[in-house]
Amino acid sequence: MFNSRVPSPPEWIRPLCWLCAMLPLIPTGCSKEQVDELTSKVKEQVTRAPEVVREALPATGKVSLTLDRSLEISSAEAELFQSGAAKSSLLQIRSYGKSDRETLPSVFLHAPVDAKTLNDMVGKVIEAQMFVRYDKGLDIWTNRDNEAVKLTIQSSSDGELVCQVINGVLVNPNGDSKPVSGEIRARINAQRQ
């Protein structure tokens, strides 16, 4: 009679089947150039990881300005760039993460400061160059070179820089000028601190 019971395979069949299934996944070898290229790509990705994470995180910060109209932007980032051993540094605040990812309307300001950390600026008034852009056209408002926008740094804690725009006049390409005021709450870019 016919035996319906299937005999179990010999012990060596299972590892052989596993090896045959995995063989296409095992590389045949790499030259030194290929290993160096792969290493370079991995290092690039590891270096870029904090930026990728920052881009994936929800936007934080807030810009509330009054110019020729009220302007509310739901993100802002602050960075302090140090210039070596000298005391002077450059503070930058922007409402977008990267210039190639700029969302409109947008705000950008930069100010040379005598500070090594953002905490060194708390309570001080700084003079900045400010740019406000509403759309993709040339409707960019900025201050004249000899008329800085003044801000007071109110606090720098819990990963956020808070500053008040206290005095300044911005001009558009048509020559219209308006006073600017408001508040900026910017997420501090920890990589620069």
C-alpha positions as CSV (number, residue, x, y, z in Angstrom):
1,M,0.0,0.0,0.0
2,F,0.8,3.6,-0.4
3,N,2.4,5.3,2.6
4,S,0.9,8.8,3.0
5,R,3.5,9.8,5.5
6,V,6.2,12.1,4.0
7,P,9.7,11.2,5.3
8,S,11.6,14.0,6.9
9,P,14.6,15.3,4.8
10,P,18.1,14.4,5.8
11,E,19.8,16.9,8.2
12,W,22.1,18.4,5.6
13,I,19.2,19.5,3.2
14,R,18.0,22.4,5.4
15,P,21.4,24.2,5.6
16,L,21.9,23.6,1.9
17,C,18.5,25.1,1.0
18,W,19.3,28.1,3.2
19,L,22.7,28.6,1.6
20,C,21.2,28.4,-1.9
21,A,18.6,31.0,-1.0
22,M,21.2,33.4,0.5
23,L,23.9,33.0,-2.2
24,P,22.5,35.8,-4.5
25,L,22.7,38.2,-1.5
26,I,26.4,37.5,-0.7
27,P,28.6,39.9,-2.6
28,T,31.4,38.5,-4.8
29,G,34.0,40.9,-3.5
30,C,34.8,44.6,-3.8
31,S,37.9,46.4,-4.9
32,K,39.5,49.0,-2.7
33,E,38.0,51.8,-4.8
34,Q,34.5,50.3,-4.3
35,V,35.1,50.0,-0.5
36,D,36.4,53.6,-0.3
37,E,33.4,54.8,-2.3
38,L,31.0,52.9,-0.1
39,T,32.7,54.3,3.0
40,S,32.5,57.8,1.7
41,K,28.8,57.4,1.0
42,V,28.2,56.1,4.5
43,K,30.2,58.9,6.1
44,E,28.2,61.4,4.0
45,Q,24.9,59.9,5.2
46,V,26.0,59.9,8.8
47,T,27.1,63.5,8.6
48,R,23.8,64.5,7.0
49,A,21.7,62.5,9.6
50,P,21.1,65.4,12.0
51,E,19.9,67.6,9.1
52,V,17.6,64.9,7.8
53,V,16.1,64.5,11.3
54,R,15.7,68.2,11.7
55,E,13.9,68.4,8.3
56,A,11.6,65.6,9.4
57,L,10.7,67.1,12.7
58,P,7.7,69.4,12.9
59,A,8.4,73.1,12.4
60,T,8.8,75.0,15.6
61,G,9.1,78.7,16.4
62,K,7.0,81.6,15.4
63,V,7.4,84.9,13.7
64,S,4.8,87.6,14.3
65,L,5.5,90.9,12.6
66,T,3.6,94.0,11.6
67,L,4.8,95.7,8.4
68,D,2.5,96.9,5.7
69,R,0.3,94.1,6.9
70,S,0.3,91.5,9.7
71,L,2.6,88.5,9.1
72,E,2.4,85.2,11.0
73,I,4.9,82.4,10.2
74,S,4.8,79.2,12.1
75,S,8.5,78.3,12.1
76,A,11.8,80.0,12.8
77,E,15.4,78.9,13.5
78,A,18.3,80.7,15.1
79,E,22.0,80.0,14.7
80,L,25.1,81.7,16.1
81,F,28.1,81.4,13.9
82,Q,31.4,82.1,15.8
83,S,34.3,83.6,14.0
84,G,37.2,81.9,15.7
85,A,39.0,83.4,18.7
86,A,37.6,86.9,18.1
87,K,34.6,88.0,20.2
88,S,32.4,88.9,17.2
89,S,30.0,86.3,15.9
90,L,27.1,86.3,13.5
91,L,23.5,85.7,14.6
92,Q,21.1,84.4,11.9
93,I,17.4,83.9,12.3
94,R,15.3,82.6,9.4
95,S,11.8,81.2,9.0
96,Y,12.9,78.3,6.8
97,G,15.4,75.5,7.2
98,K,17.3,75.9,3.9
99,S,17.3,78.4,1.1
100,D,16.4,75.7,-1.4
101,R,13.3,74.9,0.8
102,E,12.2,78.4,1.5
103,T,8.5,78.7,2.0
104,L,6.8,82.0,1.6
105,P,6.2,84.4,3.2
106,S,9.7,84.3,4.8
107,V,11.9,86.3,7.2
108,F,15.7,86.3,7.3
109,L,17.9,88.4,9.5
110,H,21.5,88.5,10.4
111,A,23.4,90.6,12.9
112,P,27.1,90.8,13.9
113,V,27.2,90.4,17.7
114,D,29.9,90.5,20.4
115,A,28.9,87.2,22.0
116,K,30.2,83.6,22.2
117,T,26.8,82.1,23.1
118,L,23.2,83.1,22.7
119,N,22.9,83.4,26.5
120,D,25.5,86.2,26.3
121,M,23.0,88.3,24.4
122,V,20.0,88.1,26.7
123,G,18.9,91.6,27.8
124,K,20.9,93.3,25.1
125,V,19.8,95.3,22.0
126,I,21.3,94.2,18.7
127,E,21.2,95.8,15.3
128,A,20.3,93.5,12.4
129,Q,19.8,93.5,8.6
130,M,16.3,92.1,8.0
131,F,14.6,90.7,4.9
132,V,10.9,90.0,4.6
133,R,9.6,88.3,1.4
134,Y,5.9,87.8,0.7
135,D,5.9,86.0,-2.6
136,K,8.2,84.7,-5.5
137,G,8.2,88.2,-7.0
138,L,10.6,90.9,-6.1
139,D,8.4,92.1,-3.2
140,I,11.3,91.9,-0.7
141,W,11.3,94.4,2.2
142,T,14.6,95.2,3.8
143,N,16.2,98.0,5.8
144,R,18.6,100.6,4.3
145,D,22.3,99.9,5.0
146,N,22.6,102.8,7.4
147,E,19.3,102.1,9.3
148,A,19.5,98.8,11.1
149,V,16.5,97.0,12.6
150,K,16.9,96.9,16.4
151,L,15.9,93.8,18.4
152,T,16.1,93.1,22.1
153,I,17.0,89.5,23.1
154,Q,14.5,88.6,25.8
155,S,15.5,85.0,26.5
156,S,17.5,82.0,25.4
157,S,16.3,78.8,27.1
158,D,14.7,75.5,26.5
159,G,16.0,75.4,22.9
160,E,14.3,78.7,22.0
161,L,15.5,82.2,21.4
162,V,12.9,84.9,22.0
163,C,13.5,88.4,20.7
164,Q,11.4,91.6,20.2
165,V,11.7,93.8,17.2
166,I,11.7,97.2,18.8
167,N,12.7,99.7,16.1
168,G,13.2,99.6,12.4
169,V,12.0,100.8,9.0
170,L,11.9,98.4,6.0
171,V,11.7,99.5,2.3
172,N,10.4,97.6,-0.7
173,P,11.7,97.9,-4.3
174,N,9.0,100.5,-5.1
175,G,10.5,102.8,-2.4
176,D,7.6,102.4,0.0
177,S,8.8,102.4,3.6
178,K,7.0,101.1,6.7
179,P,8.0,100.6,10.4
180,V,8.4,97.0,11.4
181,S,7.7,95.6,14.9
182,G,6.8,92.2,16.4
183,E,8.2,89.1,18.1
184,I,10.3,86.2,17.0
185,R,10.4,82.9,18.8
186,A,13.1,80.8,17.1
187,R,14.2,77.2,17.6
188,I,17.9,77.2,18.4
189,N,20.0,75.1,16.1
190,A,21.8,73.0,18.6
191,Q,24.6,72.0,16.2
192,R,25.9,75.5,16.3
193,Q,25.8,75.8,20.1
